[in-house]
């Protein structure tokens, strides 16, 4: 039997670009309820220096098998 893959989903508010149109808290709850996504991390601006540090720290801490990112194009 194959071990379950650890899936990490990053969601970015993109300031207000996405957060004004998408209920991120609802999306986070939905993602966790799928049973496929183990960890969800939400940040205001993943493309900013603080967001990149947040991303790096999460990867080092969680060590996921798969990464999904919901953000704007940068």
Predicted model as a PDB file, atoms N, CA, C, CB and O in Angstrom, pLDDT in the B-factor column:
MODEL        1                                                                  
ATOM      1  N   UNK A   1       0.847  -1.186   0.000  1.00 67.00           N  
ATOM      2  CA  UNK A   1       0.000   0.000   0.000  1.00 67.00           C  
ATOM      3  C   UNK A   1       0.888   1.243   0.000  1.00 67.00           C  
ATOM      4  CB  UNK A   1      -0.961   0.001   1.226  1.00 67.00           C  
ATOM      5  O   UNK A   1       1.819   1.345   0.799  1.00 67.00           O  
ATOM      6  N   UNK A   2       0.602   2.172  -0.883  1.00 71.00           N  
ATOM      7  CA  UNK A   2       1.397   3.386  -1.021  1.00 71.00           C  
ATOM      8  C   UNK A   2       1.076   4.371   0.105  1.00 71.00           C  
ATOM      9  CB  UNK A   2       1.146   4.038  -2.392  1.00 71.00           C  
ATOM     10  O   UNK A   2      -0.084   4.565   0.468  1.00 71.00           O  
ATOM     11  N   UNK A   3       2.133   4.991   0.653  1.00 76.00           N  
ATOM     12  CA  UNK A   3       1.949   5.981   1.716  1.00 76.00           C  
ATOM     13  C   UNK A   3       1.249   7.220   1.165  1.00 76.00           C  
ATOM     14  CB  UNK A   3       3.309   6.366   2.348  1.00 76.00           C  
ATOM     15  O   UNK A   3       1.438   7.592   0.007  1.00 76.00           O  
ATOM     16  N   UNK A   4       0.446   7.844   2.005  1.00 82.00           N  
ATOM     17  CA  UNK A   4      -0.265   9.060   1.606  1.00 82.00           C  
ATOM     18  C   UNK A   4       0.733  10.200   1.419  1.00 82.00           C  
ATOM     19  CB  UNK A   4      -1.341   9.444   2.660  1.00 82.00           C  
ATOM     20  O   UNK A   4       1.605  10.414   2.261  1.00 82.00           O  
ATOM     21  N   UNK A   5       0.602  10.915   0.332  1.00 90.00           N  
ATOM     22  CA  UNK A   5       1.469  12.060   0.040  1.00 90.00           C  
ATOM     23  C   UNK A   5       1.069  13.250   0.899  1.00 90.00           C  
ATOM     24  CB  UNK A   5       1.402  12.432  -1.456  1.00 90.00           C  
ATOM     25  O   UNK A   5      -0.114  13.501   1.125  1.00 90.00           O  
ATOM     26  N   UNK A   6       2.073  13.977   1.372  1.00 94.00           N  
ATOM     27  CA  UNK A   6       1.820  15.190   2.157  1.00 94.00           C  
ATOM     28  C   UNK A   6       1.704  16.362   1.186  1.00 94.00           C  
ATOM     29  CB  UNK A   6       2.963  15.441   3.219  1.00 94.00           C  
ATOM     30  O   UNK A   6       2.678  16.747   0.539  1.00 94.00           O  
ATOM     31  N   UNK A   7       0.497  16.921   1.096  1.00 96.00           N  
ATOM     32  CA  UNK A   7       0.219  18.010   0.166  1.00 96.00           C  
ATOM     33  C   UNK A   7       0.082  19.307   0.952  1.00 96.00           C  
ATOM     34  CB  UNK A   7      -1.067  17.726  -0.665  1.00 96.00           C  
ATOM     35  O   UNK A   7      -0.671  19.385   1.923  1.00 96.00           O  
ATOM     36  N   UNK A   8       0.822  20.322   0.518  1.00 97.00           N  
ATOM     37  CA  UNK A   8       0.803  21.654   1.133  1.00 97.00           C  
ATOM     38  C   UNK A   8       0.234  22.640   0.123  1.00 97.00           C  
ATOM     39  CB  UNK A   8       2.238  22.092   1.599  1.00 97.00           C  
ATOM     40  O   UNK A   8       0.712  22.736  -1.008  1.00 97.00           O  
ATOM     41  N   UNK A   9      -0.790  23.370   0.545  1.00 97.00           N  
ATOM     42  CA  UNK A   9      -1.411  24.394  -0.299  1.00 97.00           C  
ATOM     43  C   UNK A   9      -1.069  25.767   0.260  1.00 97.00           C  
ATOM     44  CB  UNK A   9      -2.956  24.199  -0.379  1.00 97.00           C  
ATOM     45  O   UNK A   9      -1.366  26.063   1.417  1.00 97.00           O  
ATOM     46  N   UNK A  10      -0.447  26.601  -0.556  1.00 97.00           N  
ATOM     47  CA  UNK A  10      -0.216  27.999  -0.216  1.00 97.00           C  
ATOM     48  C   UNK A  10      -1.303  28.831  -0.871  1.00 97.00           C  
ATOM     49  CB  UNK A  10       1.203  28.472  -0.666  1.00 97.00           C  
ATOM     50  O   UNK A  10      -1.554  28.706  -2.070  1.00 97.00           O  
ATOM     51  N   UNK A  11      -1.943  29.674  -0.085  1.00 95.00           N  
ATOM     52  CA  UNK A  11      -2.917  30.623  -0.610  1.00 95.00           C  
ATOM     53  C   UNK A  11      -2.405  32.026  -0.336  1.00 95.00           C  
ATOM     54  CB  UNK A  11      -4.329  30.404   0.024  1.00 95.00           C  
ATOM     55  O   UNK A  11      -1.944  32.324   0.766  1.00 95.00           O  
ATOM     56  N   UNK A  12      -2.487  32.877  -1.330  1.00 94.00           N  
ATOM     57  CA  UNK A  12      -2.016  34.249  -1.180  1.00 94.00           C  
ATOM     58  C   UNK A  12      -3.186  35.211  -1.360  1.00 94.00           C  
ATOM     59  CB  UNK A  12      -0.888  34.561  -2.197  1.00 94.00           C  
ATOM     60  O   UNK A  12      -3.930  35.136  -2.337  1.00 94.00           O  
ATOM     61  N   UNK A  13      -3.329  36.106  -0.403  1.00 93.00           N  
ATOM     62  CA  UNK A  13      -4.357  37.141  -0.516  1.00 93.00           C  
ATOM     63  C   UNK A  13      -4.020  38.133  -1.622  1.00 93.00           C  
ATOM     64  CB  UNK A  13      -4.522  37.876   0.814  1.00 93.00           C  
ATOM     65  O   UNK A  13      -4.905  38.820  -2.131  1.00 93.00           O  
ATOM     66  N   UNK A  14      -2.750  38.212  -1.994  1.00 91.00           N  
ATOM     67  CA  UNK A  14      -2.271  39.164  -3.009  1.00 91.00           C  
ATOM     68  C   UNK A  14      -2.739  40.578  -2.654  1.00 91.00           C  
ATOM     69  CB  UNK A  14      -2.780  38.761  -4.433  1.00 91.00           C  
ATOM     70  O   UNK A  14      -3.325  41.288  -3.472  1.00 91.00           O  
ATOM     71  N   UNK A  15      -2.459  40.959  -1.408  1.00 85.00           N  
ATOM     72  CA  UNK A  15      -2.974  42.234  -0.910  1.00 85.00           C  
ATOM     73  C   UNK A  15      -4.481  42.128  -0.894  1.00 85.00           C  
ATOM     74  CB  UNK A  15      -2.493  43.448  -1.787  1.00 85.00           C  
ATOM     75  O   UNK A  15      -5.053  41.358  -0.122  1.00 85.00           O  
ATOM     76  N   UNK A  16      -5.115  42.895  -1.740  1.00 83.00           N  
ATOM     77  CA  UNK A  16      -6.570  42.781  -1.861  1.00 83.00           C  
ATOM     78  C   UNK A  16      -6.979  42.282  -3.243  1.00 83.00           C  
ATOM     79  CB  UNK A  16      -7.233  44.129  -1.578  1.00 83.00           C  
ATOM     80  O   UNK A  16      -8.170  42.133  -3.519  1.00 83.00           O  
ATOM     81  N   UNK A  17      -6.008  42.023  -4.110  1.00 84.00           N  
ATOM     82  CA  UNK A  17      -6.329  41.580  -5.473  1.00 84.00           C  
ATOM     83  C   UNK A  17      -7.192  40.328  -5.490  1.00 84.00           C  
ATOM     84  CB  UNK A  17      -5.056  41.324  -6.249  1.00 84.00           C  
ATOM     85  O   UNK A  17      -8.138  40.237  -6.272  1.00 84.00           O  
ATOM     86  N   UNK A  18      -6.878  39.375  -4.648  1.00 88.00           N  
ATOM     87  CA  UNK A  18      -7.648  38.137  -4.588  1.00 88.00           C  
ATOM     88  C   UNK A  18      -8.596  38.163  -3.392  1.00 88.00           C  
ATOM     89  CB  UNK A  18      -6.708  36.916  -4.505  1.00 88.00           C  
ATOM     90  O   UNK A  18      -9.745  37.734  -3.498  1.00 88.00           O  
ATOM     91  N   UNK A  19      -8.121  38.660  -2.265  1.00 85.00           N  
ATOM     92  CA  UNK A  19      -8.895  38.629  -1.022  1.00 85.00           C  
ATOM     93  C   UNK A  19     -10.228  39.373  -1.127  1.00 85.00           C  
ATOM     94  CB  UNK A  19      -8.077  39.222   0.099  1.00 85.00           C  
ATOM     95  O   UNK A  19     -11.172  39.046  -0.409  1.00 85.00           O  
ATOM     96  N   UNK A  20     -10.313  40.358  -2.003  1.00 89.00           N  
ATOM     97  CA  UNK A  20     -11.579  41.080  -2.169  1.00 89.00           C  
ATOM     98  C   UNK A  20     -12.633  40.260  -2.908  1.00 89.00           C  
ATOM     99  CB  UNK A  20     -11.339  42.378  -2.913  1.00 89.00           C  
ATOM    100  O   UNK A  20     -13.819  40.585  -2.868  1.00 89.00           O  
ATOM    101  N   UNK A  21     -12.200  39.200  -3.580  1.00 91.00           N  
ATOM    102  CA  UNK A  21     -13.109  38.420  -4.412  1.00 91.00           C  
ATOM    103  C   UNK A  21     -13.277  36.967  -3.964  1.00 91.00           C  
ATOM    104  CB  UNK A  21     -12.627  38.444  -5.821  1.00 91.00           C  
ATOM    105  O   UNK A  21     -14.246  36.306  -4.338  1.00 91.00           O  
ATOM    106  N   UNK A  22     -12.337  36.479  -3.171  1.00 91.00           N  
ATOM    107  CA  UNK A  22     -12.359  35.084  -2.738  1.00 91.00           C  
ATOM    108  C   UNK A  22     -12.356  35.040  -1.216  1.00 91.00           C  
ATOM    109  CB  UNK A  22     -11.146  34.294  -3.319  1.00 91.00           C  
ATOM    110  O   UNK A  22     -11.547  35.710  -0.575  1.00 91.00           O  
ATOM    111  N   UNK A  23     -13.252  34.261  -0.642  1.00 92.00           N  
ATOM    112  CA  UNK A  23     -13.286  34.064   0.807  1.00 92.00           C  
ATOM    113  C   UNK A  23     -12.191  33.054   1.153  1.00 92.00           C  
ATOM    114  CB  UNK A  23     -14.712  33.567   1.298  1.00 92.00           C  
ATOM    115  O   UNK A  23     -12.414  31.845   1.093  1.00 92.00           O  
ATOM    116  N   UNK A  24     -11.017  33.553   1.513  1.00 90.00           N  
ATOM    117  CA  UNK A  24      -9.858  32.698   1.752  1.00 90.00           C  
ATOM    118  C   UNK A  24     -10.076  31.736   2.919  1.00 90.00           C  
ATOM    119  CB  UNK A  24      -8.635  33.551   2.017  1.00 90.00           C  
ATOM    120  O   UNK A  24      -9.613  30.596   2.872  1.00 90.00           O  
ATOM    121  N   UNK A  25     -10.769  32.176   3.952  1.00 92.00           N  
ATOM    122  CA  UNK A  25     -11.020  31.297   5.091  1.00 92.00           C  
ATOM    123  C   UNK A  25     -11.909  30.127   4.664  1.00 92.00           C  
ATOM    124  CB  UNK A  25     -11.677  32.083   6.254  1.00 92.00           C  
ATOM    125  O   UNK A  25     -11.669  28.985   5.057  1.00 92.00           O  
ATOM    126  N   UNK A  26     -12.917  30.407   3.872  1.00 95.00           N  
ATOM    127  CA  UNK A  26     -13.794  29.357   3.355  1.00 95.00           C  
ATOM    128  C   UNK A  26     -13.019  28.415   2.439  1.00 95.00           C  
ATOM    129  CB  UNK A  26     -14.988  29.970   2.601  1.00 95.00           C  
ATOM    130  O   UNK A  26     -13.202  27.200   2.502  1.00 95.00           O  
ATOM    131  N   UNK A  27     -12.161  28.964   1.595  1.00 94.00           N  
ATOM    132  CA  UNK A  27     -11.337  28.150   0.700  1.00 94.00           C  
ATOM    133  C   UNK A  27     -10.392  27.261   1.498  1.00 94.00           C  
ATOM    134  CB  UNK A  27     -10.539  29.044  -0.261  1.00 94.00           C  
ATOM    135  O   UNK A  27     -10.195  26.095   1.156  1.00 94.00           O  
ATOM    136  N   UNK A  28      -9.811  27.806   2.553  1.00 93.00           N  
ATOM    137  CA  UNK A  28      -8.916  27.025   3.419  1.00 93.00           C  
ATOM    138  C   UNK A  28      -9.674  25.851   4.057  1.00 93.00           C  
ATOM    139  CB  UNK A  28      -8.300  27.931   4.523  1.00 93.00           C  
ATOM    140  O   UNK A  28      -9.178  24.724   4.065  1.00 93.00           O  
ATOM    141  N   UNK A  29     -10.860  26.114   4.583  1.00 95.00           N  
ATOM    142  CA  UNK A  29     -11.663  25.047   5.200  1.00 95.00           C  
ATOM    143  C   UNK A  29     -12.044  23.986   4.165  1.00 95.00           C  
ATOM    144  CB  UNK A  29     -12.938  25.636   5.851  1.00 95.00           C  
ATOM    145  O   UNK A  29     -11.985  22.790   4.449  1.00 95.00           O  
ATOM    146  N   UNK A  30     -12.433  24.423   2.972  1.00 95.00           N  
ATOM    147  CA  UNK A  30     -12.776  23.491   1.906  1.00 95.00           C  
ATOM    148  C   UNK A  30     -11.586  22.601   1.549  1.00 95.00           C  
ATOM    149  CB  UNK A  30     -13.257  24.252   0.671  1.00 95.00           C  
ATOM    150  O   UNK A  30     -11.725  21.386   1.415  1.00 95.00           O  
ATOM    151  N   UNK A  31     -10.415  23.222   1.396  1.00 95.00           N  
ATOM    152  CA  UNK A  31      -9.210  22.476   1.010  1.00 95.00           C  
ATOM    153  C   UNK A  31      -8.884  21.396   2.042  1.00 95.00           C  
ATOM    154  CB  UNK A  31      -8.010  23.434   0.850  1.00 95.00           C  
ATOM    155  O   UNK A  31      -8.565  20.263   1.679  1.00 95.00           O  
ATOM    156  N   UNK A  32      -8.964  21.741   3.309  1.00 92.00           N  
ATOM    157  CA  UNK A  32      -8.674  20.767   4.366  1.00 92.00           C  
ATOM    158  C   UNK A  32      -9.720  19.651   4.379  1.00 92.00           C  
ATOM    159  CB  UNK A  32      -8.623  21.464   5.742  1.00 92.00           C  
ATOM    160  O   UNK A  32      -9.396  18.502   4.681  1.00 92.00           O  
ATOM    161  N   UNK A  33     -10.965  19.981   4.054  1.00 95.00           N  
ATOM    162  CA  UNK A  33     -12.045  19.000   4.076  1.00 95.00           C  
ATOM    163  C   UNK A  33     -11.959  18.002   2.919  1.00 95.00           C  
ATOM    164  CB  UNK A  33     -13.381  19.710   4.037  1.00 95.00           C  
ATOM    165  O   UNK A  33     -12.611  16.958   2.967  1.00 95.00           O  
ATOM    166  N   UNK A  34     -11.176  18.295   1.884  1.00 93.00           N  
ATOM    167  CA  UNK A  34     -11.074  17.391   0.745  1.00 93.00           C  
ATOM    168  C   UNK A  34     -10.436  16.066   1.129  1.00 93.00           C  
ATOM    169  CB  UNK A  34     -10.280  18.041  -0.369  1.00 93.00           C  
ATOM    170  O   UNK A  34     -10.673  15.045   0.484  1.00 93.00           O  
ATOM    171  N   UNK A  35      -9.618  16.086   2.189  1.00 91.00           N  
ATOM    172  CA  UNK A  35      -8.915  14.880   2.596  1.00 91.00           C  
ATOM    173  C   UNK A  35      -7.640  14.649   1.807  1.00 91.00           C  
ATOM    174  CB  UNK A  35      -9.813  13.693   2.452  1.00 91.00           C  
ATOM    175  O   UNK A  35      -6.879  13.732   2.114  1.00 91.00           O  
ATOM    176  N   UNK A  36      -7.401  15.462   0.805  1.00 94.00           N  
ATOM    177  CA  UNK A  36      -6.201  15.340  -0.024  1.00 94.00           C  
ATOM    178  C   UNK A  36      -5.128  16.326   0.413  1.00 94.00           C  
ATOM    179  CB  UNK A  36      -6.545  15.561  -1.496  1.00 94.00           C  
ATOM    180  O   UNK A  36      -3.938  16.013   0.375  1.00 94.00           O  
ATOM    181  N   UNK A  37      -5.546  17.506   0.825  1.00 95.00           N  
ATOM    182  CA  UNK A  37      -4.617  18.567   1.215  1.00 95.00           C  
ATOM    183  C   UNK A  37      -4.451  18.535   2.723  1.00 95.00           C  
ATOM    184  CB  UNK A  37      -5.118  19.964   0.742  1.00 95.00           C  
ATOM    185  O   UNK A  37      -5.399  18.759   3.475  1.00 95.00           O  
ATOM    186  N   UNK A  38      -3.233  18.253   3.149  1.00 92.00           N  
ATOM    187  CA  UNK A  38      -2.966  18.091   4.577  1.00 92.00           C  
ATOM    188  C   UNK A  38      -2.755  19.419   5.291  1.00 92.00           C  
ATOM    189  CB  UNK A  38      -1.755  17.217   4.776  1.00 92.00           C  
ATOM    190  O   UNK A  38      -3.227  19.610   6.412  1.00 92.00           O  
ATOM    191  N   UNK A  39      -2.043  20.341   4.636  1.00 95.00           N  
ATOM    192  CA  UNK A  39      -1.688  21.604   5.277  1.00 95.00           C  
ATOM    193  C   UNK A  39      -2.019  22.760   4.341  1.00 95.00           C  
ATOM    194  CB  UNK A  39      -0.186  21.627   5.665  1.00 95.00           C  
ATOM    195  O   UNK A  39      -1.746  22.697   3.142  1.00 95.00           O  
ATOM    196  N   UNK A  40      -2.612  23.819   4.900  1.00 96.00           N  
ATOM    197  CA  UNK A  40      -2.899  25.037   4.141  1.00 96.00           C  
ATOM    198  C   UNK A  40      -2.235  26.197   4.861  1.00 96.00           C  
ATOM    199  CB  UNK A  40      -4.447  25.274   3.985  1.00 96.00           C  
ATOM    200  O   UNK A  40      -2.409  26.372   6.067  1.00 96.00           O  
ATOM    201  N   UNK A  41      -1.480  26.984   4.122  1.00 96.00           N  
ATOM    202  CA  UNK A  41      -0.820  28.178   4.670  1.00 96.00           C  
ATOM    203  C   UNK A  41      -1.299  29.382   3.867  1.00 96.00           C  
ATOM    204  CB  UNK A  41       0.758  28.050   4.618  1.00 96.00           C  
ATOM    205  O   UNK A  41      -1.264  29.375   2.637  1.00 96.00           O  
ATOM    206  N   UNK A  42      -1.744  30.409   4.573  1.00 94.00           N  
ATOM    207  CA  UNK A  42      -2.240  31.629   3.927  1.00 94.00           C  
ATOM    208  C   UNK A  42      -1.308  32.775   4.287  1.00 94.00           C  
ATOM    209  CB  UNK A  42      -3.713  31.949   4.360  1.00 94.00           C  
ATOM    210  O   UNK A  42      -0.901  32.923   5.439  1.00 94.00           O  
ATOM    211  N   UNK A  43      -0.973  33.588   3.282  1.00 94.00           N  
ATOM    212  CA  UNK A  43      -0.114  34.753   3.499  1.00 94.00           C  
ATOM    213  C   UNK A  43      -0.682  35.923   2.717  1.00 94.00           C  
ATOM    214  CB  UNK A  43       1.360  34.463   3.076  1.00 94.00           C  
ATOM    215  O   UNK A  43      -1.390  35.727   1.729  1.00 94.00           O  
ATOM    216  N   UNK A  44      -0.377  37.129   3.148  1.00 94.00           N  
ATOM    217  CA  UNK A  44      -0.903  38.308   2.470  1.00 94.00           C  
ATOM    218  C   UNK A  44      -0.222  38.554   1.126  1.00 94.00           C  
ATOM    219  CB  UNK A  44      -0.744  39.525   3.354  1.00 94.00           C  
ATOM    220  O   UNK A  44      -0.893  38.859   0.140  1.00 94.00           O  
ATOM    221  N   UNK A  45       1.094  38.425   1.078  1.00 94.00           N  
ATOM    222  CA  UNK A  45       1.840  38.667  -0.167  1.00 94.00           C  
ATOM    223  C   UNK A  45       2.995  37.676  -0.287  1.00 94.00           C  
ATOM    224  CB  UNK A  45       2.375  40.127  -0.216  1.00 94.00           C  
ATOM    225  O   UNK A  45       4.099  37.960   0.178  1.00 94.00           O  
ATOM    226  N   UNK A  46       2.760  36.535  -0.895  1.00 92.00           N  
ATOM    227  CA  UNK A  46       3.822  35.542  -1.038  1.00 92.00           C  
ATOM    228  C   UNK A  46       4.995  36.038  -1.878  1.00 92.00           C  
ATOM    229  CB  UNK A  46       3.263  34.288  -1.650  1.00 92.00           C  
ATOM    230  O   UNK A  46       6.116  35.559  -1.711  1.00 92.00           O  
ATOM    231  N   UNK A  47       4.753  36.991  -2.779  1.00 91.00           N  
ATOM    232  CA  UNK A  47       5.828  37.473  -3.649  1.00 91.00           C  
ATOM    233  C   UNK A  47       6.717  38.513  -2.972  1.00 91.00           C  
ATOM    234  CB  UNK A  47       5.241  38.059  -4.911  1.00 91.00           C  
ATOM    235  O   UNK A  47       7.783  38.839  -3.496  1.00 91.00           O  
ATOM    236  N   UNK A  48       6.306  39.036  -1.829  1.00 94.00           N  
ATOM    237  CA  UNK A  48       7.115  40.011  -1.092  1.00 94.00           C  
ATOM    238  C   UNK A  48       8.241  39.280  -0.346  1.00 94.00           C  
ATOM    239  CB  UNK A  48       6.227  40.828  -0.091  1.00 94.00           C  
ATOM    240  O   UNK A  48       8.154  38.070  -0.140  1.00 94.00           O  
ATOM    241  N   UNK A  49       9.291  39.997   0.058  1.00 95.00           N  
ATOM    242  CA  UNK A  49      10.385  39.345   0.797  1.00 95.00           C  
ATOM    243  C   UNK A  49       9.897  38.552   2.018  1.00 95.00           C  
ATOM    244  CB  UNK A  49      11.393  40.393   1.247  1.00 95.00           C  
ATOM    245  O   UNK A  49      10.390  37.453   2.273  1.00 95.00           O  
ATOM    246  N   UNK A  50       8.942  39.094   2.768  1.00 96.00           N  
ATOM    247  CA  UNK A  50       8.423  38.381   3.938  1.00 96.00           C  
ATOM    248  C   UNK A  50       7.665  37.123   3.508  1.00 96.00           C  
ATOM    249  CB  UNK A  50       7.502  39.303   4.768  1.00 96.00           C  
ATOM    250  O   UNK A  50       7.715  36.103   4.195  1.00 96.00           O  
ATOM    251  N   UNK A  51       6.977  37.194   2.394  1.00 94.00           N  
ATOM    252  CA  UNK A  51       6.254  36.040   1.872  1.00 94.00           C  
ATOM    253  C   UNK A  51       7.191  34.946   1.412  1.00 94.00           C  
ATOM    254  CB  UNK A  51       5.361  36.454   0.733  1.00 94.00           C  
ATOM    255  O   UNK A  51       6.924  33.762   1.619  1.00 94.00           O  
ATOM    256  N   UNK A  52       8.286  35.338   0.790  1.00 94.00           N  
ATOM    257  CA  UNK A  52       9.276  34.355   0.345  1.00 94.00           C  
ATOM    258  C   UNK A  52       9.905  33.656   1.539  1.00 94.00           C  
ATOM    259  CB  UNK A  52      10.363  35.027  -0.510  1.00 94.00           C  
ATOM    260  O   UNK A  52      10.163  32.453   1.487  1.00 94.00           O  
ATOM    261  N   UNK A  53      10.154  34.391   2.611  1.00 97.00           N  
ATOM    262  CA  UNK A  53      10.698  33.805   3.840  1.00 97.00           C  
ATOM    263  C   UNK A  53       9.665  32.858   4.468  1.00 97.00           C  
ATOM    264  CB  UNK A  53      11.103  34.923   4.853  1.00 97.00           C  
ATOM    265  O   UNK A  53      10.016  31.774   4.932  1.00 97.00           O  
ATOM    266  N   UNK A  54       8.402  33.268   4.482  1.00 97.00           N  
ATOM    267  CA  UNK A  54       7.299  32.450   4.978  1.00 97.00           C  
ATOM    268  C   UNK A  54       7.235  31.138   4.202  1.00 97.00           C  
ATOM    269  CB  UNK A  54       5.958  33.211   4.866  1.00 97.00           C  
ATOM    270  O   UNK A  54       7.106  30.063   4.788  1.00 97.00           O  
ATOM    271  N   UNK A  55       7.328  31.239   2.879  1.00 92.00           N  
ATOM    272  CA  UNK A  55       7.297  30.083   1.980  1.00 92.00           C  
ATOM    273  C   UNK A  55       8.453  29.138   2.288  1.00 92.00           C  
ATOM    274  CB  UNK A  55       7.357  30.537   0.505  1.00 92.00           C  
ATOM    275  O   UNK A  55       8.256  27.933   2.444  1.00 92.00           O  
ATOM    276  N   UNK A  56       9.658  29.692   2.375  1.00 96.00           N  
ATOM    277  CA  UNK A  56      10.853  28.891   2.640  1.00 96.00           C  
ATOM    278  C   UNK A  56      10.753  28.191   3.996  1.00 96.00           C  
ATOM    279  CB  UNK A  56      12.110  29.774   2.591  1.00 96.00           C  
ATOM    280  O   UNK A  56      11.061  27.004   4.103  1.00 96.00           O  
ATOM    281  N   UNK A  57      10.331  28.908   5.016  1.00 97.00           N  
ATOM    282  CA  UNK A  57      10.212  28.318   6.353  1.00 97.00           C  
ATOM    283  C   UNK A  57       9.181  27.195   6.386  1.00 97.00           C  
ATOM    284  CB  UNK A  57       9.837  29.392   7.371  1.00 97.00           C  
ATOM    285  O   UNK A  57       9.409  26.158   7.009  1.00 97.00           O  
ATOM    286  N   UNK A  58       8.061  27.395   5.723  1.00 97.00           N  
ATOM    287  CA  UNK A  58       7.015  26.366   5.676  1.00 97.00           C  
ATOM    288  C   UNK A  58       7.523  25.114   4.972  1.00 97.00           C  
ATOM    289  CB  UNK A  58       5.758  26.901   4.961  1.00 97.00           C  
ATOM    290  O   UNK A  58       7.259  24.001   5.426  1.00 97.00           O  
ATOM    291  N   UNK A  59       8.243  25.281   3.878  1.00 96.00           N  
ATOM    292  CA  UNK A  59       8.785  24.127   3.155  1.00 96.00           C  
ATOM    293  C   UNK A  59       9.768  23.354   4.020  1.00 96.00           C  
ATOM    294  CB  UNK A  59       9.469  24.576   1.860  1.00 96.00           C  
ATOM    295  O   UNK A  59       9.738  22.124   4.047  1.00 96.00           O  
ATOM    296  N   UNK A  60      10.637  24.065   4.725  1.00 97.00           N  
ATOM    297  CA  UNK A  60      11.616  23.411   5.588  1.00 97.00           C  
ATOM    298  C   UNK A  60      10.956  22.713   6.776  1.00 97.00           C  
ATOM    299  CB  UNK A  60      12.629  24.427   6.087  1.00 97.00           C  
ATOM    300  O   UNK A  60      11.404  21.648   7.199  1.00 97.00           O  
ATOM    301  N   UNK A  61       9.909  23.301   7.303  1.00 96.00           N  
ATOM    302  CA  UNK A  61       9.218  22.743   8.468  1.00 96.00           C  
ATOM    303  C   UNK A  61       8.342  21.539   8.096  1.00 96.00           C  
ATOM    304  CB  UNK A  61       8.360  23.822   9.130  1.00 96.00           C  
ATOM    305  O   UNK A  61       8.380  20.511   8.772  1.00 96.00           O  
ATOM    306  N   UNK A  62       7.566  21.667   7.035  1.00 95.00           N  
ATOM    307  CA  UNK A  62       6.559  20.665   6.682  1.00 95.00           C  
ATOM    308  C   UNK A  62       7.110  19.563   5.784  1.00 95.00           C  
ATOM    309  CB  UNK A  62       5.391  21.332   6.000  1.00 95.00           C  
ATOM    310  O   UNK A  62       6.674  18.415   5.872  1.00 95.00           O  
ATOM    311  N   UNK A  63       8.057  19.901   4.929  1.00 96.00           N  
ATOM    312  CA  UNK A  63       8.662  18.969   3.983  1.00 96.00           C  
ATOM    313  C   UNK A  63       7.590  18.200   3.175  1.00 96.00           C  
ATOM    314  CB  UNK A  63       9.572  17.978   4.736  1.00 96.00           C  
ATOM    315  O   UNK A  63       7.498  16.975   3.250  1.00 96.00           O  
ATOM    316  N   UNK A  64       6.792  18.950   2.410  1.00 97.00           N  
ATOM    317  CA  UNK A  64       5.706  18.310   1.656  1.00 97.00           C  
ATOM    318  C   UNK A  64       6.212  17.513   0.468  1.00 97.00           C  
ATOM    319  CB  UNK A  64       4.723  19.352   1.178  1.00 97.00           C  
ATOM    320  O   UNK A  64       7.311  17.746  -0.036  1.00 97.00           O  
ATOM    321  N   UNK A  65       5.388  16.566   0.029  1.00 96.00           N  
ATOM    322  CA  UNK A  65       5.666  15.822  -1.198  1.00 96.00           C  
ATOM    323  C   UNK A  65       5.180  16.603  -2.415  1.00 96.00           C  
ATOM    324  CB  UNK A  65       5.002  14.433  -1.153  1.00 96.00           C  
ATOM    325  O   UNK A  65       5.765  16.527  -3.496  1.00 96.00           O  
ATOM    326  N   UNK A  66       4.092  17.358  -2.217  1.00 97.00           N  
ATOM    327  CA  UNK A  66       3.477  18.115  -3.292  1.00 97.00           C  
ATOM    328  C   UNK A  66       3.124  19.505  -2.788  1.00 97.00           C  
ATOM    329  CB  UNK A  66       2.227  17.391  -3.832  1.00 97.00           C  
ATOM    330  O   UNK A  66       2.687  19.673  -1.649  1.00 97.00           O  
ATOM    331  N   UNK A  67       3.316  20.496  -3.643  1.00 97.00           N  
ATOM    332  CA  UNK A  67       2.998  21.882  -3.295  1.00 97.00           C  
ATOM    333  C   UNK A  67       2.015  22.421  -4.321  1.00 97.00           C  
ATOM    334  CB  UNK A  67       4.286  22.766  -3.236  1.00 97.00           C  
ATOM    335  O   UNK A  67       2.200  22.256  -5.527  1.00 97.00           O  
ATOM    336  N   UNK A  68       0.961  23.071  -3.821  1.00 95.00           N  
ATOM    337  CA  UNK A  68       0.007  23.772  -4.674  1.00 95.00           C  
ATOM    338  C   UNK A  68       0.037  25.223  -4.261  1.00 95.00           C  
ATOM    339  CB  UNK A  68      -1.442  23.170  -4.563  1.00 95.00           C  
ATOM    340  O   UNK A  68       0.156  25.532  -3.075  1.00 95.00           O  
ATOM    341  N   UNK A  69      -0.070  26.121  -5.230  1.00 94.00           N  
ATOM    342  CA  UNK A  69      -0.054  27.552  -4.922  1.00 94.00           C  
ATOM    343  C   UNK A  69      -1.245  28.221  -5.595  1.00 94.00           C  
ATOM    344  CB  UNK A  69       1.280  28.210  -5.382  1.00 94.00           C  
ATOM    345  O   UNK A  69      -1.456  28.085  -6.800  1.00 94.00           O  
ATOM    346  N   UNK A  70      -2.017  28.946  -4.794  1.00 92.00           N  
ATOM    347  CA  UNK A  70      -3.110  29.748  -5.302  1.00 92.00           C  
ATOM    348  C   UNK A  70      -2.747  31.196  -5.084  1.00 92.00           C  
ATOM    349  CB  UNK A  70      -4.458  29.389  -4.617  1.00 92.00           C  
ATOM    350  O   UNK A  70      -2.831  31.698  -3.963  1.00 92.00           O  
ATOM    351  N   UNK A  71      -2.340  31.883  -6.155  1.00 91.00           N  
ATOM    352  CA  UNK A  71      -1.859  33.258  -6.047  1.00 91.00           C  
ATOM    353  C   UNK A  71      -1.978  33.944  -7.402  1.00 91.00           C  
ATOM    354  CB  UNK A  71      -0.394  33.295  -5.541  1.00 91.00           C  
ATOM    355  O   UNK A  71      -2.419  33.341  -8.381  1.00 91.00           O  
ATOM    356  N   UNK A  72      -1.577  35.221  -7.445  1.00 86.00           N  
ATOM    357  CA  UNK A  72      -1.551  35.930  -8.714  1.00 86.00           C  
ATOM    358  C   UNK A  72      -0.275  35.551  -9.479  1.00 86.00           C  
ATOM    359  CB  UNK A  72      -1.631  37.468  -8.488  1.00 86.00           C  
ATOM    360  O   UNK A  72       0.515  34.742  -8.993  1.00 86.00           O  
ATOM    361  N   UNK A  73      -0.075  36.108 -10.625  1.00 73.00           N  
ATOM    362  CA  UNK A  73       0.995  35.660 -11.528  1.00 73.00           C  
ATOM    363  C   UNK A  73       2.429  35.906 -11.083  1.00 73.00           C  
ATOM    364  CB  UNK A  73       0.814  36.304 -12.810  1.00 73.00           C  
ATOM    365  O   UNK A  73       3.285  35.097 -11.440  1.00 73.00           O  
ATOM    366  N   UNK A  74       2.771  36.970 -10.324  1.00 59.00           N  
ATOM    367  CA  UNK A  74       4.196  37.105  -9.972  1.00 59.00           C  
ATOM    368  C   UNK A  74       4.697  35.913  -9.201  1.00 59.00           C  
ATOM    369  CB  UNK A  74       4.429  38.362  -9.160  1.00 59.00           C  
ATOM    370  O   UNK A  74       5.869  35.867  -8.829  1.00 59.00           O  
TER     371      UNK A  74                                                      
ENDMDL                                                                          
END                                                                             
